[in-house]
Amino acid sequence: MKKITTTLLLAIGLSAYAQQPNYTEQDSLRGSITLERSWWDLNFYNLSVEVKPEDKFISGSNIIRYTVLEEKQLLQVDLQPPLIIEKVTQDGENLKWESNGNAHFVTLKKPQLKGDINEIKVYYSGHPKEAVRAPWDGGFSWKKDNNGKHFVATSCQGLGASVWWPNKDHMYDEVDSMAINITTPKDLMDVSNGRLLKVEEKKDSNTYHWYVANPINNYGVNINMGDYVHFGEIYHGEKGKLAMDYYVLRDNEEKAKEQFKQAPMMMEALEHWFGPYPFYEDGYKLVEVPYLGMEHQSSVTYGNQFKNGYLGSDVSKTGWGLKFDFILIHESGHEWFANNITYKDIADMWVHEGFTAYSENLYVDYHFGKEAASDYVIGTRNNIQNDKPIIGIYDVNQKGSGDMYSKGANMLHTIRQLVDNDEKWRIILRGLNSEFYHKTVTTKQIEEYISRTSGIDLAQFFDQYLRTAKLPVLEYQVKGKQLSYRYTNIVNGFDMPLKINVNGTEDWFYPTSDWKSKSFKKDVLSVNVNRNFYVEHKKI
């Protein structure tokens, strides 16, 4: 199909292009809510895909059901080359479309009346992009297990789900529910999201029919194919009985049965801190894959080699990181922050990764104690670069600094100190998952919720830690019995209180950008800022 110039109004404008010359029209078509996306609301996907591992080839279709919000006739569907759209139909009638890179603009013949529920069916096929370094540079991972059998998986965060199936590839609009039908060679099993309804057996292939009853983000949808064995258990959680199912390669069953004892431990800890697991209707699965792991909703993928830590190493270098399986805990933590609460724009990816990195800390807190948890999260500060802001550029599918993990976790750990009431802090975390249950959000919504429920104005705090790469510095001077102190390297108005230990006694101090002084009965011999606050301090 020929390329066209779309009617989209580019959200970042010409001036922004001048400031960000590396961003292209394709970035905006992917990253912004275009006119051709905004007039219809997703209801349901019915995705059917046949996977041929021997040829690294897929073919299939997706039924896209939607509610008409405005009476428009041009609809954007996303699918990335080298995959091609073969045809698009509505009510059995072929439709025309024109393509601009990854975006395809379908002209609808049927009147699109406000409030109507309509659907189109997109047929497609091809050799999808092969993952280079999954899950960071995703696509299809075409591997084989130790017995020579195909071992296949998808991963696509950031890159976009349209790398392997046609959809509305923007995070702001989640589909309400979804059917996933995957056809595999006869000797392989598919594990996807939701509940397995049935397996349709044919001569040379099997089709696995999965159903997702809850809203799901596009990158959370996955295919996992292998010579799997299955075992599981019932977890008695906050909302009743939860099916916890595990799928691993045949040779790894015994190792998995031992390592995955941590899964119910994870569920107990994170339900305590975050509230009920958000997808009881769809169950919880851990699925072995040929890459490290990913937070695919109700189908969490795992490739940590059945080791504690991160492939056997401690990201905190404190010893506590070897007390748990990093990938099992971290990727499962995303069920609350990523899959329950989902960013509208990847610029706000810290909402996923900051809270989930913090979930590691909360797991340690629950099972090993508060001091151990502080050791762990403070230990991860060594991973922080403070190279650029955690929040990225909006409307062009651009995430922020990788500091969103460890810096995000330490930022949240600092807020816990400011709240200074662990039960209240727990209520705030649980409240987030209730207030924004199955919703897409912006950073501002998260910030305002925490400020409101904590009773603390955190506007400048969030500006400091999210929108700059500057780490606050507490400077202090000692003259006999007098301690003088102030903040530097801060945004205007930053005035976070600190707990400071002077001569063995800890108390609250209230520094600003101006010098303040406090006198003591004895000479000031020692000054130590409480380690749980993520700031630097230096004597001048």
C-alpha positions as CSV (number, residue, x, y, z in Angstrom):
1,M,0.0,0.0,0.0
2,K,1.2,3.5,-0.7
3,K,2.3,5.9,2.1
4,I,0.0,8.7,3.1
5,T,0.1,11.9,5.2
6,T,-2.4,11.3,7.9
7,T,-4.8,13.8,9.4
8,L,-3.2,13.3,12.8
9,L,-2.4,16.4,14.9
10,L,1.1,15.8,16.2
11,A,1.0,16.2,19.9
12,I,4.5,17.5,20.3
13,G,4.3,20.1,17.6
14,L,6.9,21.7,15.3
15,S,8.8,23.5,18.1
16,A,9.3,20.2,20.0
17,Y,10.6,18.6,16.8
18,A,13.2,21.4,16.6
19,Q,14.3,20.6,20.2
20,Q,14.1,16.8,19.7
21,P,15.4,16.2,16.1
22,N,15.7,12.5,16.7
23,Y,11.9,12.0,17.0
24,T,10.1,11.2,13.8
25,E,6.6,11.1,12.6
26,Q,6.6,7.3,13.3
27,D,7.4,8.1,16.9
28,S,4.4,10.3,17.1
29,L,2.1,7.8,15.3
30,R,3.2,5.2,17.8
31,G,3.4,7.4,20.9
32,S,0.5,9.9,20.7
33,I,-3.3,9.6,20.8
34,T,-3.9,10.4,17.1
35,L,-7.2,11.5,15.6
36,E,-7.6,8.0,14.1
37,R,-7.3,6.5,17.6
38,S,-9.3,8.9,19.7
39,W,-12.8,8.4,18.2
40,W,-13.2,4.8,19.2
41,D,-12.9,2.9,22.5
42,L,-11.6,-0.7,22.7
43,N,-14.0,-3.4,24.0
44,F,-12.7,-6.8,23.0
45,Y,-9.9,-8.6,21.0
46,N,-10.3,-12.0,19.5
47,L,-6.7,-12.9,18.5
48,S,-6.0,-16.1,16.5
49,V,-2.4,-16.9,15.5
50,E,-0.8,-20.0,14.0
51,V,2.9,-20.3,14.9
52,K,5.3,-22.3,12.7
53,P,8.6,-22.4,14.5
54,E,10.4,-24.4,11.8
55,D,9.8,-21.5,9.4
56,K,9.8,-18.7,12.0
57,F,6.4,-17.7,10.4
58,I,3.1,-16.7,11.9
59,S,-0.3,-16.0,10.4
60,G,-3.7,-15.2,11.8
61,S,-6.3,-12.6,12.5
62,N,-7.6,-10.2,15.1
63,I,-11.2,-9.1,15.6
64,I,-11.2,-5.6,17.1
65,R,-14.5,-4.7,18.8
66,Y,-15.0,-1.1,19.8
67,T,-17.5,1.6,20.8
68,V,-17.9,4.6,18.6
69,L,-17.2,7.9,20.6
70,E,-17.3,10.2,17.5
71,E,-18.7,9.7,14.1
72,K,-15.5,9.2,12.1
73,Q,-14.6,6.9,9.2
74,L,-10.8,6.5,9.4
75,L,-9.4,4.1,12.0
76,Q,-5.7,3.5,12.9
77,V,-4.5,-0.1,13.3
78,D,-0.8,-0.8,14.1
79,L,1.3,-3.6,12.7
80,Q,5.0,-3.5,12.3
81,P,6.9,-4.8,9.2
82,P,8.0,-7.3,8.0
83,L,4.5,-8.5,9.0
84,I,1.8,-7.5,6.5
85,I,-1.9,-7.0,6.5
86,E,-3.6,-9.3,4.0
87,K,-7.1,-7.9,4.3
88,V,-9.4,-6.0,6.6
89,T,-13.2,-6.7,6.8
90,Q,-16.2,-5.2,8.5
91,D,-19.5,-7.2,8.4
92,G,-17.9,-9.5,5.9
93,E,-17.1,-6.7,3.5
94,N,-13.5,-5.9,2.4
95,L,-12.2,-2.5,3.4
96,K,-9.4,-0.4,1.9
97,W,-6.5,0.9,4.0
98,E,-3.4,3.0,3.4
99,S,-0.1,2.6,5.3
100,N,2.4,4.9,6.8
101,G,5.2,2.7,8.3
102,N,3.8,0.9,11.3
103,A,0.5,2.6,11.2
104,H,-2.4,1.6,8.9
105,F,-5.4,3.7,8.3
106,V,-8.6,1.8,7.5
107,T,-11.5,3.5,5.7
108,L,-14.8,2.2,7.0
109,K,-17.8,2.1,4.8
110,K,-20.4,1.4,7.4
111,P,-21.7,4.5,9.2
112,Q,-20.0,4.9,12.6
113,L,-22.8,6.2,14.8
114,K,-22.0,7.4,18.3
115,G,-22.6,4.7,20.9
116,D,-22.6,1.9,18.4
117,I,-20.5,-1.2,19.1
118,N,-18.8,-2.3,15.9
119,E,-15.9,-4.5,14.9
120,I,-13.3,-5.1,12.2
121,K,-11.3,-8.2,11.4
122,V,-7.6,-7.8,10.4
123,Y,-5.9,-10.7,8.7
124,Y,-2.1,-10.8,8.7
125,S,1.0,-12.9,8.2
126,G,4.8,-12.9,7.9
127,H,8.1,-13.5,9.6
128,P,7.9,-11.3,12.7
129,K,10.9,-9.4,14.1
130,E,13.2,-11.8,15.9
131,A,14.2,-10.6,19.4
132,V,17.8,-9.6,19.6
133,R,18.1,-9.3,23.4
134,A,14.8,-10.2,24.9
135,P,13.0,-8.7,26.7
136,W,14.8,-5.4,26.2
137,D,14.8,-5.6,22.4
138,G,11.8,-7.8,21.9
139,G,9.9,-9.7,19.3
140,F,9.8,-13.4,18.9
141,S,12.4,-15.6,20.6
142,W,13.0,-18.7,18.5
143,K,15.0,-21.1,20.6
144,K,15.3,-24.8,21.3
145,D,15.5,-26.7,24.6
146,N,18.2,-29.2,25.5
147,N,16.2,-31.9,23.8
148,G,16.1,-30.1,20.5
149,K,12.4,-29.1,20.8
150,H,11.3,-25.6,19.8
151,F,11.1,-23.2,22.7
152,V,9.3,-20.0,21.6
153,A,8.2,-16.8,23.3
154,T,7.1,-13.2,22.7
155,S,8.1,-10.0,24.5
156,C,7.4,-6.5,23.3
157,Q,7.3,-3.7,26.0
158,G,8.4,-0.4,24.5
159,L,8.8,-1.9,21.1
160,G,5.0,-2.4,21.0
161,A,2.7,-5.4,20.7
162,S,2.2,-4.5,17.0
163,V,5.6,-6.2,16.5
164,W,3.7,-9.5,16.4
165,W,-0.1,-8.8,16.2
166,P,-2.4,-6.0,14.8
167,N,-3.9,-3.8,17.5
168,K,-4.5,-0.3,18.8
169,D,-0.9,0.0,20.0
170,H,-1.1,2.8,22.6
171,M,-1.3,2.2,26.3
172,Y,-4.0,4.7,27.1
173,D,-6.8,2.4,25.9
174,E,-6.9,-1.1,27.4
175,V,-9.2,-3.7,26.0
176,D,-11.8,-4.9,28.5
177,S,-11.4,-8.6,27.8
178,M,-9.7,-10.8,25.3
179,A,-9.7,-14.2,23.6
180,I,-6.4,-15.7,22.6
181,N,-6.3,-18.7,20.3
182,I,-2.8,-20.1,19.5
183,T,-2.1,-23.0,17.1
184,T,1.1,-24.9,17.7
185,P,2.8,-27.9,16.3
186,K,1.5,-31.1,17.8
187,D,4.4,-31.7,20.2
188,L,4.3,-28.3,21.8
189,M,2.1,-26.6,24.3
190,D,1.0,-22.9,24.2
191,V,0.6,-20.9,27.5
192,S,-0.9,-17.5,27.1
193,N,-2.9,-15.1,29.4
194,G,-6.0,-15.9,31.4
195,R,-7.7,-19.2,31.7
196,L,-7.4,-22.1,29.3
197,L,-10.9,-22.9,28.0
198,K,-10.1,-25.8,25.8
199,V,-7.5,-27.5,23.6
200,E,-8.7,-28.2,20.0
201,E,-6.7,-31.2,18.7
202,K,-6.0,-31.7,15.0
203,K,-3.9,-34.1,13.1
204,D,-0.6,-32.1,13.1
205,S,-1.4,-29.3,15.4
206,N,-3.3,-28.2,18.6
207,T,-5.1,-24.9,19.2
208,Y,-5.1,-23.6,22.7
209,H,-8.0,-21.3,23.5
210,W,-7.4,-18.8,26.3
211,Y,-9.7,-16.2,27.7
212,V,-8.8,-13.0,29.7
213,A,-11.7,-11.8,31.7
214,N,-10.0,-8.5,32.9
215,P,-8.7,-5.5,31.1
216,I,-5.2,-6.1,29.7
217,N,-2.5,-3.9,28.2
218,N,-1.2,-4.8,24.8
219,Y,2.4,-5.6,25.8
220,G,1.1,-7.9,28.5
221,V,-0.3,-10.3,25.9
222,N,2.0,-13.2,25.2
223,I,2.7,-16.5,23.4
224,N,4.9,-19.1,25.1
225,M,5.4,-22.4,23.4
226,G,7.5,-25.4,24.6
227,D,7.6,-28.9,25.7
228,Y,6.0,-27.9,29.0
229,V,5.0,-29.8,32.1
230,H,2.4,-28.3,34.4
231,F,1.9,-28.3,38.1
232,G,0.1,-25.9,40.4
233,E,-1.7,-25.2,43.7
234,I,-4.6,-23.2,45.2
235,Y,-3.6,-20.2,47.2
236,H,-6.1,-18.9,49.8
237,G,-5.8,-15.2,49.4
238,E,-7.6,-12.0,50.3
239,K,-10.3,-12.6,47.6
240,G,-10.7,-16.3,48.2
241,K,-9.2,-19.2,46.2
242,L,-6.6,-18.3,43.6
243,A,-5.3,-20.8,41.0
244,M,-1.5,-20.6,40.8
245,D,-0.2,-22.6,37.9
246,Y,3.4,-23.3,36.8
247,Y,4.6,-24.3,33.3
248,V,8.3,-25.3,32.9
249,L,10.3,-27.3,30.5
250,R,10.1,-31.0,31.1
251,D,13.7,-31.3,32.3
252,N,13.3,-28.5,34.9
253,E,10.2,-29.8,36.8
254,E,12.0,-30.8,40.0
255,K,14.0,-27.6,40.2
256,A,10.9,-25.5,39.6
257,K,8.9,-27.3,42.3
258,E,11.5,-26.3,44.8
259,Q,12.2,-22.7,43.5
260,F,8.5,-21.8,43.0
261,K,7.8,-22.4,46.7
262,Q,8.5,-18.7,46.8
263,A,5.5,-17.9,44.6
264,P,2.9,-18.2,47.5
265,M,5.4,-16.4,49.7
266,M,5.4,-13.6,47.2
267,M,1.6,-13.5,47.0
268,E,1.3,-13.3,50.8
269,A,3.7,-10.4,51.1
270,L,2.4,-8.4,48.2
271,E,-1.2,-8.9,49.0
272,H,-0.3,-7.6,52.5
273,W,1.3,-4.4,51.1
274,F,-0.6,-3.8,47.9
275,G,-4.0,-5.4,48.4
276,P,-5.6,-8.3,46.7
277,Y,-4.0,-9.8,43.6
278,P,-5.8,-8.0,40.8
279,F,-6.7,-10.9,38.5
280,Y,-8.3,-13.7,40.6
281,E,-10.7,-14.4,37.7
282,D,-7.7,-15.1,35.3
283,G,-5.5,-16.9,37.8
284,Y,-1.7,-16.5,38.2
285,K,0.8,-18.4,36.1
286,L,4.6,-18.6,36.1
287,V,5.9,-19.7,32.7
288,E,9.4,-20.6,31.8
289,V,10.8,-18.8,28.7
290,P,14.1,-18.6,26.9
291,Y,14.9,-15.1,28.1
292,L,15.1,-13.5,31.6
293,G,11.5,-12.7,32.3
294,M,8.6,-10.2,31.8
295,E,5.4,-9.1,33.5
296,H,2.9,-10.6,31.1
297,Q,-0.5,-10.3,32.9
298,S,-1.6,-13.5,34.6
299,S,1.1,-15.2,32.5
300,V,4.3,-14.0,34.2
301,T,7.4,-15.2,32.3
302,Y,10.4,-16.6,34.0
303,G,14.0,-17.3,32.9
304,N,16.1,-16.8,36.0
305,Q,17.6,-20.4,35.9
306,F,15.9,-21.4,39.1
307,K,18.4,-19.3,41.2
308,N,18.0,-16.8,43.9
309,G,19.1,-13.2,43.2
310,Y,19.4,-11.9,39.7
311,L,20.8,-14.8,37.8
312,G,22.5,-15.7,41.1
313,S,23.8,-12.2,41.9
314,D,22.6,-9.7,44.5
315,V,21.6,-6.4,43.0
316,S,21.9,-4.8,46.4
317,K,25.3,-6.3,47.4
318,T,24.0,-6.7,51.0
319,G,23.3,-10.4,51.0
320,W,19.5,-9.9,51.2
321,G,19.2,-10.0,47.5
322,L,20.2,-13.7,47.6
323,K,17.3,-14.6,49.9
324,F,14.8,-14.5,47.1
325,D,14.4,-15.2,43.4
326,F,14.6,-11.7,41.9
327,I,12.7,-12.4,38.7
328,L,9.9,-14.3,40.4
329,I,9.3,-11.5,42.9
330,H,9.9,-8.5,40.6
331,E,7.9,-9.7,37.6
332,S,5.1,-10.8,39.8
333,G,5.1,-7.5,41.5
334,H,4.2,-6.0,38.2
335,E,0.8,-7.6,38.4
336,W,-0.1,-4.7,40.8
337,F,2.0,-2.0,39.2
338,A,2.0,-2.3,35.3
339,N,-0.9,-4.7,34.9
340,N,-3.4,-3.4,37.4
341,I,-2.2,0.2,37.4
342,T,-0.8,0.9,33.9
343,Y,0.8,4.0,32.5
344,K,-1.0,5.9,29.7
345,D,2.4,6.9,28.2
346,I,5.7,5.1,28.5
347,A,7.3,8.4,29.6
348,D,5.7,7.5,33.0
349,M,7.2,4.0,33.0
350,W,8.6,4.7,36.5
351,V,5.1,4.0,37.8
352,H,5.6,0.4,36.7
353,E,9.3,0.0,37.6
354,G,9.7,2.2,40.6
355,F,6.9,0.7,42.6
356,T,7.9,-2.8,41.4
357,A,11.5,-2.4,42.4
358,Y,10.1,-1.2,45.7
359,S,8.0,-4.4,45.9
360,E,11.3,-6.4,46.2
361,N,12.0,-4.3,49.3
362,L,8.5,-4.9,50.7
363,Y,8.9,-8.7,50.2
364,V,12.1,-8.6,52.2
365,D,10.3,-6.4,54.8
366,Y,7.5,-8.9,55.2
367,H,9.6,-12.1,55.4
368,F,12.9,-10.8,56.9
369,G,12.1,-7.6,58.7
370,K,12.2,-3.8,58.4
371,E,16.0,-3.4,58.9
372,A,16.8,-6.0,56.3
373,A,14.5,-4.3,53.9
374,S,16.2,-1.0,54.5
375,D,19.6,-2.6,53.9
376,Y,18.3,-4.0,50.7
377,V,16.8,-0.9,49.1
378,I,19.6,1.4,50.3
379,G,22.1,-1.1,48.8
380,T,20.5,-0.7,45.4
381,R,21.5,3.0,45.4
382,N,24.9,1.9,44.0
383,N,23.0,1.2,40.8
384,I,21.7,4.8,40.4
385,Q,23.4,6.9,37.8
386,N,21.4,10.2,38.1
387,D,22.1,10.7,34.4
388,K,18.8,12.1,33.3
389,P,15.2,12.5,34.7
390,I,13.2,9.4,35.4
391,I,10.2,10.8,33.4
392,G,10.7,10.6,29.7
393,I,9.4,12.6,26.7
394,Y,5.6,12.4,26.2
395,D,3.8,11.4,23.0
396,V,6.8,9.9,21.2
397,N,7.0,6.5,23.0
398,Q,10.1,7.6,25.0
399,K,10.9,6.3,28.4
400,G,13.0,8.1,31.0
401,S,16.3,7.1,32.8
402,G,16.9,3.5,33.8
403,D,17.2,5.0,37.3
404,M,13.4,4.5,37.4
405,Y,14.1,1.2,39.1
406,S,16.5,1.8,42.0
407,K,16.0,5.5,42.3
408,G,12.2,5.1,42.1
409,A,12.3,2.5,44.9
410,N,14.5,4.7,47.1
411,M,12.2,7.7,46.4
412,L,9.2,5.6,47.7
413,H,11.3,4.4,50.6
414,T,11.9,8.1,51.5
415,I,8.2,8.9,51.3
416,R,7.7,6.1,53.8
417,Q,10.0,7.9,56.2
418,L,8.0,11.2,55.7
419,V,4.7,9.5,56.4
420,D,6.4,8.1,59.5
421,N,3.6,5.6,60.1
422,D,4.0,2.2,58.5
423,E,0.3,1.2,58.7
424,K,-0.7,4.5,57.1
425,W,1.9,3.9,54.4
426,R,0.5,0.4,53.8
427,I,-3.0,1.9,53.5
428,I,-1.7,4.4,50.9
429,L,-0.1,1.6,48.8
430,R,-3.3,-0.6,49.0
431,G,-5.4,2.5,48.3
432,L,-3.5,3.1,45.0
433,N,-4.4,-0.3,43.8
434,S,-8.0,0.2,44.8
435,E,-8.4,3.8,43.5
436,F,-6.8,3.0,40.1
437,Y,-8.0,-0.6,39.9
438,H,-7.7,-1.8,36.3
439,K,-7.0,1.7,35.1
440,T,-4.5,3.6,33.0
441,V,-2.9,6.5,34.8
442,T,-0.6,9.5,34.5
443,T,2.2,10.4,36.9
444,K,0.2,13.4,38.1
445,Q,-2.6,11.2,39.2
446,I,-0.2,9.0,41.3
447,E,1.5,12.1,42.7
448,E,-1.7,13.8,43.7
449,Y,-3.1,10.6,45.3
450,I,0.0,10.1,47.5
451,S,0.0,13.8,48.5
452,R,-3.7,13.8,49.4
453,T,-3.8,10.6,51.3
454,S,-0.5,11.2,53.2
455,G,-1.5,14.7,54.1
456,I,1.9,15.9,52.8
457,D,2.4,18.4,49.9
458,L,4.9,16.4,47.8
459,A,4.8,18.5,44.6
460,Q,8.4,19.8,44.9
461,F,9.5,16.4,46.2
462,F,8.2,14.7,43.0
463,D,9.6,17.4,40.8
464,Q,13.0,16.9,42.4
465,Y,13.2,13.1,42.1
466,L,11.2,12.5,38.9
467,R,11.8,15.6,36.7
468,T,15.4,16.3,37.5
469,A,18.5,14.2,37.8
470,K,19.7,16.2,40.7
471,L,20.2,14.5,44.1
472,P,19.5,16.9,47.0
473,V,22.6,17.7,49.1
474,L,22.4,18.7,52.7
475,E,25.3,21.0,53.5
476,Y,26.2,21.7,57.1
477,Q,28.7,23.5,59.3
478,V,29.6,23.0,62.9
479,K,30.8,25.8,65.2
480,G,31.1,24.6,68.8
481,K,27.5,24.1,70.0
482,Q,25.9,25.4,66.8
483,L,24.8,23.4,63.8
484,S,24.0,25.3,60.6
485,Y,22.5,23.5,57.6
486,R,20.8,24.0,54.2
487,Y,19.9,22.2,51.0
488,T,21.7,22.7,47.7
489,N,21.2,21.1,44.3
490,I,17.4,21.3,44.6
491,V,14.4,22.6,42.7
492,N,12.7,25.8,43.9
493,G,10.7,25.2,47.0
494,F,12.1,21.8,47.9
495,D,12.0,21.6,51.7
496,M,11.9,17.9,52.6
497,P,12.2,17.3,56.4
498,L,15.0,15.0,57.6
499,K,15.8,12.9,60.6
500,I,19.3,13.8,61.7
501,N,21.2,12.3,64.6
502,V,23.3,14.9,66.5
503,N,25.5,13.6,69.3
504,G,23.6,10.3,69.5
505,T,20.1,11.8,69.6
506,E,17.9,11.8,66.5
507,D,15.3,14.5,65.8
508,W,13.5,16.0,62.8
509,F,15.1,19.0,61.0
510,Y,13.5,21.2,58.4
511,P,16.1,22.4,55.9
512,T,15.4,24.7,53.0
513,S,17.7,26.5,50.5
514,D,18.4,29.1,53.2
515,W,20.8,28.5,56.0
516,K,19.2,27.6,59.3
517,S,20.9,27.1,62.7
518,K,20.2,25.1,65.8
519,S,22.1,25.3,69.1
520,F,22.8,22.4,71.5
521,K,23.8,22.2,75.2
522,K,27.1,20.6,74.3
523,D,29.6,20.9,71.4
524,V,28.4,19.2,68.2
525,L,30.7,16.2,67.8
526,S,28.7,14.0,65.4
527,V,26.1,14.6,62.7
528,N,24.5,11.8,60.8
529,V,21.5,12.0,58.4
530,N,19.2,9.0,58.8
531,R,20.2,6.6,56.0
532,N,16.6,5.9,54.9
533,F,16.4,9.4,53.3
534,Y,17.7,9.4,49.8
535,V,19.9,12.5,50.0
536,E,23.6,13.3,50.1
537,H,25.1,15.2,53.0
538,K,28.5,16.9,53.4
539,K,30.2,19.0,55.9
540,I,31.6,22.3,54.6
